[in-house]
C-alpha cells in the first residue's frame, strides 16, 4: 500500500435498518446508500451497543462495550478513554468530527484538527452558521417552533415540511463542512467523522424530500396494528400512550393517532432521503477529486427507529425491538472490499474502531473490545462471534443466530417475570413473544446463560489477581491506556492454572 487510506465515517442518527431501498423497503428512496452497498459490503445484522445516542456513539468511536466505558446516559464527565480520532491523529492523519457528535464534552475535541458540533447548549457551530445567513429563526431540526410557542422544551414527535431549504439544512451543512475539510487536507491522509443528525426527530425534511412521499399511500409495517398482549408492560404502555385520544403528541391536523403516525412516517422517510442526499454530496466529491479508491467509506447509525413498527414512533423503549437494536452498516473501499457482498454474520458497533485502525496499517487497538472485519469485508462469510448484545443499564438484548432474547432483572416490572424471546426466521417482525411459551423454556435458559457468559468474559476490571507478570509493579502490569485490564489476560491466567481468584 503506497499511501495510507483516508477514512470517511458517516454516522446517521436513528436509521431503521429496514428503511433502505437495497434492503427491500417498499417506499423509501435511497439511491446513494444503495450505490454504496452495491460498490461495497452490506452487513445485514449489525447491532449497536446501546439504543440511545451518546452511549452508542462512544462505543463506535472507542470500540468498547457500554458496560466497560460506563456511559449509559446522554452526557457525563470527560472520560479517560482512547478513541479512533486520537489514534489516527497520532499517526499523522488530519482529523475532523463534524455534525451531531453528541459525546461527553472534551473527549474527542483535543484530537481533532477541526471540531464542529451541531448541538451544544451554549450555542452550536450550526446555529452560528444559520445566524450568519439570517435563517436562525427558521431552524426546526432541534425543536419545532410550534412546540416552543406552546412553552414546551421537548422536541415533539409530529412532522411537517422544514422551513429551511435543503442547502441550509443541518445535513447539507455537515456534508459541506466535511468536504471543506477534505479539500483543505491536500495530500495528507484524513479521518473525517461526519455525523448526520437525521432521520432522528424533528421529522422536518426539506423539499424535495417532504413531497417525495404521499402520506395516504405510505406502506405501514406488517406489525403496525397487531395485538401486543404478550409484550412487556412498559412496551405496551408506550403504544397505548401514543394511540390515546387527545394525545399531546400531535401538533397538526388531523390530531389523531392514525393520521399522526402516517404524517410522522412520511417525515421520517423524507429525513432518510435527506440523509441519503447528504451522503451523495460526499460520494460525488470523492469521485470528482479522484479520492474514491483511496478512501474507506463507512455508513452506519447509532440506533434504529420504530418507523411505525409495533404501532410506535420514535425509539423508546428501544431495547424491546429489533427495529432499534439493528442498524445499517455499509463499507466501501474499491478494489479492497468485495463489491456487492451481503454479509449476514453478526457484527457490532465496537468493530468499527479496531477494523479501520488495522486497515490503515496502524496496528491494533488494545483498549477496544470489538473484532476486526477484514475477512468479511473481503467477501468471507465465517462468523466472528456467536452472540451480539445491545445494553441498557437494567436490560440486555442478545442475538444468537436466528434468536433475539431480552433479559430484564427480577423487580424490573411490578407485573412479575418479564422477558422477550423471538425467532427472527419465522417471525421477523417480532409479533410472537415466546418467552413464556412452554416449548421454549430450554431456549430461554440457554440465552440467559449465554448472556451471563458474555457479560463475565467481556468485562474489563481495573485489576485482577494474580497479575500477568510478577514484579514490584505487578498490580499494574496488565493495564492498558484506559486503566483497565484485558479479558485476554484473564484467559491467559486461567490457562496457566491460576484460577484460585479468577
N, C-alpha and C positions, 0 to 999 in steps of 0.2 A: 504494500500500500504506500504509494509515493507521498500522499498527503492525508493527514487525519481527516475523517469525515466531519462535516458540520452536523449539528443536531437541531431539529425544529420539533419541539414537543408542544403539541396543541391540545389543550385540555378544555373541553366544554363543561358546562355545569348542568347536571340533571338530564342527561340524554338517555332515554329508554333505548336499550339495545335493539328492540324490535322496530324502532322508528327510523329505519334506513331503507332506501329503495332496494339495495342489494340484499337486505335481509327479508325481502318479500312483503313489506308493508303495502297495503292496498292503495294508500293515498299519498304518502309523503314523497316529496321530490328532493332528492339529494344527489344531483349529478356529480358534484365534485368529490364527495365522500365515496360515491360508487366508483368513480375513477381511481381514487386512492386504493380502494380494495382490489380493483382489477389489476392494478400495477404493483400490488404488494401482497401482504398476508393479512387475512382477517381472522381473528380469534373469536369464535362464537360463544365461548364460555370463559369470559374474563370477569373476575369478581373484584369489586373494590373492597377495601378493608373496613370501611365504615359507611353507613348510609347518610351521613351529613358531610358538609363541605370541608371544614378545617382538618378533622382527623384523617379523612381520606387523602387530602392533598399532601399532608405531611408524610403519609405512607408512600405515595407516589415519589416524592422528592427525596426521602431518606432511605426508602427500601425497607423500613421497619414496620412490623405489625403494631397495631394500636396498643395492645397490652404491654408492648415494650417501650414505645415512645411515650405512652401515658396520657395523651391528649384526646379526650373524648368530647370536648366542648368546642365552641366556636372562638376560643381565644385562650390566653394563658401567658405565663411568663416566658421570656425568651429561652428556648431550650439549648442544652449542650448536645447537639445532635448533628453530625455531618450530613451533607446533602449533595445532590449531583451538581448543583451550580457551583458550590465551592470546589468540588473535585475537578471540574472542567477548568475553572479559572486558575487553579494551582498548576494545571498542565499547560497554561499559556493561551487558552481559548478566551475570546471575548464573550461575555455572558450578559444575558438580559432576562428579566422577568417583567412581563407587560400584560396588564389586564386585571382580571379578578384573581389575585394571588391568594388572599384570604388565609394567611398563615400568621402565627404569632409575630408581633412587631419586633423587628431587629434580628430575625432568624436568617433570612436569605439576603437581605439588603446589603450587608457588607461584602458579599461575594458577587455582586452584580456591577458590571460596568454601567448598566442602566436599569433602573427600577421604577416602573410607573404603575401605580395601583389605581384601579377604577373605583374602589370603595374604601374610604377612610373617614372616620368621624370628623376629624379636624379639617377636612377638605381634600378631595382626591385630585389626582392629576387629570382625570377625565372631566371632572367638574370645572377645573380651571380652563380646560380646552373649550368646553361649551360656553363658559362665561366670555372667553375671548372672541368667540364667533357670534355672541349675542343670543344664544339659544338655551341658556341655563334654565330659564323658567319653563321650557318645554320638555325638560328631562323627565322620562317616565319609565326608565328601566329599573330604578331603585324603589320608587314609590309612585303610585298613581296620584295625580293632582286631585282627583275626586276623593280619594281616601284622606288626603291632607285637609281638604276643605271640610270633611266630616270630623276632623280632630283626631284621626287615627294615626298611630305611629307605625302601624304594620304595613306590609307590602300590599296586601289584598290579593285575592285569588281570581278575580274576574279578568276579562280580556277585552281589548279593543285595539284599533289601529293606533300606532305610535304617532305622536305629534312631531317626531323628528324624521327627516328623510334618512334613507339608509346611509348616505355618505357621512352623516354625523352621528350615527348610532354607535353604541359602545363597542359592538363587534367590528365595525369598519375602522373605528379609531384604533383599537388594539392591533388589528391586522396592519394598518398603515404605519403605526409606530414600530411594529416589529420589522416591517420591511425597511423603514428608515435606518434602523439599527443594522440590519443585514447589509444594506448598501454602504453604510459607513465603515463596515468591518474590513473592506478592501480584500487583501489576500489572506488575512488571518482567519483561522477557523472560528466558528461561532457556535455557541449553545444558546438558543432562544427558547424560553418558555413563554408561549403565547397562550394566555388563558381567557377564553371567550365566555362571558357571563351567562349567556343563554344556552339552552332553552329554559333555564330557571326563570320563575316569575320575577318581574312582572311580564305577563304574557301580552306584550305590546309590540308585535313585529311592525316594521316599516313596510311601505309599499316597495316592490310589488308583492311582498310575501303575505300580507294580510289578505289581499284579494285573490291569492293563488288557490285558496281553499273555500269551497262552497259549503257553508255551515249545514244546511239540511241534508246534504248527501255524504257528509263525512262518515266513514265506517267506524262504528263503535266496536270495541274489542268483544270477543265472544263471551267474556266473563263480566260484562258491564252490568248485568241485571240478575245474576243467579242468587240463590238462597245461601246466605253466609252463616247459617246456624252452627256449623262446626268450627268456626273460626275463633281465635282468641277474643275475649270481651273487648279489649281496647281497640282491636281492629274493627269489630262490628260497630263500636260506638263512633268511630271516625266516619264510617259510611252513613250512619243514622244522622249524625250532626250535619253532614253536607246535604242530605236529602230532606231535612226537616223543613216544613212550611215556614215561610218568612225568615229563612236563614239570612244572617247578616253578610254572608259571603258575596251576595250578588249585588253589584252596583248598577247594572244596566238592565233595561227591559228586553225581554220578559224576565222578571226576577224570580224564576223558578229553577228547581234543581235540574230538570231535564233540558231546559233551554240554556242554563248557565254552564252545564258541563260540555255541551256542544260548542258553545262560544269559547270556552277555555281550550277545548281540544283544537279548535280552529287556530286560536292564538298560539298554542303550543307547537303545532305542526308548522305554522308560519315562522316561529322562532327557530325551529330546527333548520328550515330552509334558509333563514337569515345567517345562521352559523355556517351552513354549507357555503353560502356565497362568500363569507369571510375566508373560509378555507380555500375557496377558488382564487381569491386575491393572492394568497400566499403561494399557492402552487404555480400560478401564472408567472409571478415574478421570479421564482426559482428557475422556471423554464427560460424566461427571457434573458436571465443573466448567465445561463449555462451552468447553473449550480445543482440541477436536479440529481445528476448522477453522483454528486459528491455530498449529498445531504440525506441523512436518515430522518425521515418524517414519521412521527408517531401521532396518532389521533386517538383520544380516549375521553372519558368523562369521570367526574369524581363519584357519581352515583346516578341512579336512574330516576324516573318519574313514573307515577301510576299511569298517566296519559289515558285516563278513563278506565283502566283495568280495575276490577273489583268495584266498579262504580265510583271510584275515588279520584280526586285531582290532587296535585302536588305530590309530596313524598313521604308524609308521615301517616302511619308508623312504618318506617321503611324496612325494618328487619323482617317484617311479615311476608314480603313478596319478592319473587324473582325479578319483578319489574324494577325494583330498586337495587337489588343485590346482584345485578349483572349489567355490564356496560359495554359499549362498543370498544373495539381495540383493533386499530388498523396500523400496519407498519409497512413502510416502503423504503427501499434502498435499491435503485435499479442496478441490475447486474449482480447483486449480492443476495437479495431475498427472492424467494420463488414467486414470481408474478402469478396472481390469481389463486394462490393457495388458500384454502379454507381449512382452518385447524380447529377441531372440536375438543382438544385437550384442555384441562383446567389450567388457567393461568391467573395471576393476581396482580394487583396494582404494585405490590412490592417488587415485582420482577423488573419493572422499568429501570430502576437505578443501576442494579448490577449489570443488566444487559447492555445499556448504552455505554457505560464505563468500559466494559470489556470490549465491545465492538470498536470503540475508539482507540483501543490499544493502550488503555490506561491501567491495566491490571485488574485486580479485584477490588471489592468494596467491603472490607471485613465487618463493618457495622450493619450491613444490610442483611435482612432475613430472606430476601427473595432469591429466586433462581434465575440463571441465565437461559434465554430463549433461543440461543443461536441455532440449535438443531432444528427446532420447529420453524424458525424463520427461513431456513434453507430448504424447507419442504418436508421435513420429517413429521412423523405423527406418533412418536413414542411418548407416553406420559412422563412428565417431570415431577409430578406429585400425585398422591392418592386423594387428598382432600384439599378443599379451599374454604376459607372462613371469612365471613363478614361479622364484625363485632359491634355490639353496644355495651355499655357498662354492665348491664344486668341481663344480657341476652346474647346468644351467638347463633348465627345461621351457618350451617355446614353443608357443603356439597360433596357427595361421594358418588361418582358415576351418575346414574340417572336420578339419584335421590337427593332431595333437599330437606334438611331437618333444622328446626328452630328450637333451641333449648331456652326455657325460662326457669329460673330457680324457684324452689319452694317459697311461697309467700309473695310471688310476683303478682298474683291475682287473688282477690277475695273469693273467686268462684272455684277454687280448688286447683287441681293439677291441670296446667295448660301447656300445650306444645303443638308443634306442627310437623307433619311428615307428608311429602308429596313425591309421587312417581312422575317425573317430568317426561318420561317417554309416553306414558298413556294419558297424562293429564298436564300438558304443557302450560295451560292457563291457570293451574293450581285451584281448581274448584272442588277438589275432594281431599279434605284433610284426613289422613289415615292414622293420625297419632293415637287415637283411642280405639282404632279398629282391632278386634281380637286377633285377626290373621296377621297383624303386622307388629305385634309386641316384641318379637325377637329382633326385628329390624330396628325398632326404637332403641332397644338396649344396645345393639351394635353401634348405632350412630352416636349414642351418648358416650359409649366407651371410646370411640374414635375421637370425639371432641375432647374428652379428658386427656387422652394421649397426646393430641395435638397441642393442647394448652401447656402441658408439662414439658414437652420436648422442644417447644419454641420459645419458652420464657427465658429471658436473659437476666440472671441475677447480678447483683453488684459484686458479690464474692461467693465462693463455694469452697468446701474443704473435702479432700485435700486440694491444694493449688496444683497447677500444672507442673511446676518445677520447684524443687527445694531451693532454699537460699534465704539470705537476710531480708529480701523484699518479696518473698514468695506470695504473700497475700495479694499482691497486685500483679503478679506475672501474667495472669490470664485476662487482664483488662485490655480493651481497645479504646479507640478515640472517644467514645461516648461514656466511658467509665463503667461499662457493663461487660459481663463475661459472654463468651460464645458458647452456644449449645454444643458445638462440636468438641469443645474442650471437656465438657462433662461426659460426652460419649466416650472420649479417649480415656478418661479416668475410669469409667465403667469397664472398658475393655482391658485395662490393666488390673482389674480386680479390686479397685479401690472403691468399693461400694458401701462401706460402713456408714457414711454420712451423706450419701447421694440418693 
